[in-house]
Amino acid sequence: MKSKPLSVANPRTAGQVTNRQSFSAVVAFATIILSTIIKPLLDRIAVQMSGYNFFMSLNKSLFDVTGLIVPEDLVISKGTVTGVSNLCTVADDSNETILLTWDNNTGVGDALIGDILFSCHYNEALGEVVAGLCTGGRGDATVSDPLPVNWVAGHPIHTWAAFRRADGTRSSNTAYKAGNIAS
């Protein structure tokens, strides 16, 4: 049996505090999308780790103490399925929706009409993330997600999307689109 150390050093250098705060920011982001994005898209492809840990390892360098700083590089999915083609978003606070459209590329490569779209949205001004509803299939070429009430015109918004097979076996790489909320 080992004895417990008399004291444990926990240095609070500026660098360590900054690193802990950055890590807290990515943990907060991941926690919100864990069940709706990370588990369905990353759990199956993570090797010897959970999808959550895989998400953390892929994205931790994209965050600092203020939150997400490199949104265009965020990864919500990795895979070999033909991805989202020509992703477009229109966020409108007058009708309280985020409309996503894409090209129906069914039949291109291994794209199937029943592949399910997964999306999440990040409001840069508020530092908030929400997951989409996963109601659209590749063949629909459109889906409308509700716009949170405190997300208003002029706020920068970032959207990530990916397809997953209906049986959950495979997914696509992440597609990204940035824009502003319109009124």
Secondary structure, DSSP 8 states (H G I E B T S, - for coil): -----S-------HHHHHHHHHHHHHHHHHHHHIIIIIHHHHTTT-SSS-HHHHHHHHHGGGEETTEES-GGG--S---SB---EEEEEEEETTTTEEEEEEE--TTSTT--TT-EEEEEEEETTTTEEEE-----BGGG-EEEEE--TT--TT-EEEEEEEEE-TTSS-BB--EEEEEE-B-
